[in-house]
């Protein structure tokens, strides 16, 4: 997820100011400030990839506390020489 992402040729720009803040920190601040919490009404909320990966990342963090940070940083540190070529 990019902090700023343009879609539709720049017609729409999504800005995610809290994309690098952890869920635990956001929850704590929300509780402290007594902010209302919106429910997720998406019918696929229990079957999406993010929901499936949460327990996997949590388990990996038992081995290395930096797993979440490393995964995030890896998405910005791509060496395209190591990726397979797309078929023509």
N, C-alpha and C positions, 0 to 999 in steps of 0.2 A: 504494500500500500504506500503510495507516494503521499507526502504531506500536501503537495499541490498537484492536482491532476487536471489536465484539459481534456475535454471530450467533444466529439462532434466538430472536429476541426477548430477548436477554440471557442465554439459558441457557448459552451458551459464549462465553468471552472469550479472544481471542488477543492475546498481548503479544509484540511483536517488539522486544526491547531493542537489537538490533544493526542495525535496518533502515536507519540512517543511516551505518553504517560501510561503507566500500568493500570490495569483494571482495579487492582486493590487500592491504589492511590486515589483514583477517581471515585471509587465507592466511599472511601474514608472522608474525602472532602465533601461529597454529596451528603453524607450523613451529618457531618459537622455543620454544614450550611443549611441543613434541612430542606434540600432541594427535592422537588417531586421527581419520582422515577417513572418514566414512561414504559409501558409494557411493549414487548415485541409481538406484534400481531401476525408476523409472517408464518404461513402454514408450514414452511420448511425449516423453521428455527431449530428443530431437534434433529434434522437430518443433513444439515449443511456441513461443509468441510471444517469450518472453524470449530463447531461443536465437537466434531469427531477428533480433532487434533488437540484440543485442550487437555484431556487426560494423558495423552502421549507426551506432550511437552512437560506437563507437571511431573510425570514419572522420570523423564530425562533430567529434570532439574534436581532430582535427588542425587544424581551423579555429579552434576556440574551446575552450580547456581547461575552461570552465565549463558546457559543454553538459549534462553529467549532472546537475549541481546545478540548473541552470535548468529542466530537465525536471521534476525532483522538486519544485522550488518552484512551478512552474506548476500542478501538480495541487492545490495549496492556495490558489491565487490565481485562482479562477474568477469571472469576471464574467458572471453568468447573463443579464444584459441582452443580451449578444452571442451567446447560444446560440439556435438555432432553437426555435420552440415545438413541443411534441409535438402531433400530430394528435389530435383528440377522437374 
